[in-house]
């Protein structure tokens, strides 16, 4: 049996912390305890209502895309993505398809104190686009499903990676690094346990040497037929991300070795059972019947606006770690721990201005301050 290797790509969704929703003036507070209170005719898709785009959400998306080294489109547009589910009142989602805000970026990862085949990795970013979130479905003990529209219309950014992630560890570290970047940019709390950041993984097993990856595309070589990918959903923690991908690699490998054909499925992840399960056959872009959103004009971004967002970027985690190691003499492990949260970085930088012994200051912060603050 030829050697099978995993091909992994991730789709990350993050809710933006703007004051209002994406296309209306309702308060952006999806965690509000009282259901269906931050809603209006636009959220509920009443006939005759028109969306008005949130300019703050646009600038936050540009900031994310620049932090991920993407090329910013001077002209992008919104599209309608059609599917029918109770959490989508219009019967379609306003999203972006062929003209996203950001494309062809990358993020560099460094693996410290984790087992991985390569100490560093550059993960390509296919696209960064802006859309609206769906409502939230709540299932009660009686088997009923209730809908809370407080989340409907919340600004949502999707980051799609290239399929050049090689292991479950890389997938986990990639997600953790993105969460840290979102917090440094102050565009989202990115709390996975609250659903502010949601991760989906696309996993397939391919024969080594029978395909090539060029950017976001996977191409077969020498008449080889690519195996279908599986999309993993319902992943609610970094640990679950790692476990779900490991399980899917094992499951697909065993199935292919038995001569079974892998279907293009969407599978959920059951963290208690530690296994994935079939939800449905995976949709293609044709199934969503994308077409340009007729109620919204194209988004035009000037060079001056792009430069302003680039100039406003803070020093990002990877650059901070490098500076702490090279200039302050911290170990890579200490630098990595310190830079997990921007608040800790600010405290450390303020401390070293008064107390020049950086290594001692870092050790005190890690052993006493962070433990007491429960960060």
C-alpha positions, 0 to 999 in steps of 0.5 A: 500500500502506498504511503498516505499523507494528510492534507489539511486546510482550516477555515476560521471564523471570528466574530468582530467586536464592533458596537453594532451588527454588520448590516443594521444598527442593532447592538452587537451583543450575541452573548446577551442572556435574554434571547431575541432582544438585539433584533430589528426588521433587518435581522429578521429579514422582513420584506422591504428592508435593506442592509447598510454595511458597517464601516468599522467591520470593514476596517477591522477586516482590512487590519486582520488581512494586513496582519496576515500579510494579505494583498488587499483588494481595492475593489471587493463585493458582497454576494448572496450564499444560499442555503435553507436552515432555521438559523438563516432568516433570509434563506441566504447569507450575505458573504463574499465569494470571488472578490474577497477583501484579502487574498494570498497571505501567510502566517509564520509558526514556531513550534516550542515545547510541542512535538512537530516534524518541522520547527517552523512553518509558513502557512499560506492564507488563501483569503480573508473575507467579511460576512454576517453571522447566523442566528443561534439554535438552542435545543431543549430537553423536550426535543424542541429547537429554539432560535435566538436572533441576537447573533444574526447579523453579527460581523464575521470574518472568515480566514481560509488557509491553504491546504499546506498544514501537515499535522494536527499539531500545526493545525492547533498552533495555527489556531492559537496564533490566530487567536492571539493576533485577533486579541493583539489587534483588539478586533475580537475576544476570540473566545472559543468557549463562547463561540466568538472564534470557530474552527473547521478543518478540511482533511484528506489523505493522499498518496505521497508523490502523487500530487502537488500543492500550489497555493490554494490548489491541489493537483494530481500527478501521473493520472492519480485521482485525488481522494475527497476531503472531509470537513470537520465541524463542531470543534470547540477547543484547540485540544478538540481540534488536534484530537479531531484531525488525528482521529480523521487521519486514522479513520480515513487511512484505515478506510482507504487501506481497505479499498473503501472510497472516501465520500466528500462529507461534512462530519461533526465532532463528538468530543465526549466519544472522541470520534467524528460522525456523518452530518451530510454530503459536503456542498460545493460552491455551485450548491450555494448558488452565489450571485452578487448582492444586489442591495449593496454596492462594491466596497472600494478601498483607497491606498491611503486607507490600506496604508493607514490600517497597516500603520496602525498594526501593533507589534505582532506576537512573532515579532515580539518573541523574536525581539524578546529573545534577541534583545532581552535574552529571554528563552524562546519558551519564556517569550512564547508564554509572555506573548500569549496575551497583549495585557501581559505584554503591556505589563512586562514592557512597563515593568522592564522600563523601571526594572531593567533585569528582563529575565528576572522580571519575566520569571516573576510575572510568569510565576507570580503575576500570571498565576494570581491573575489566572491568565 
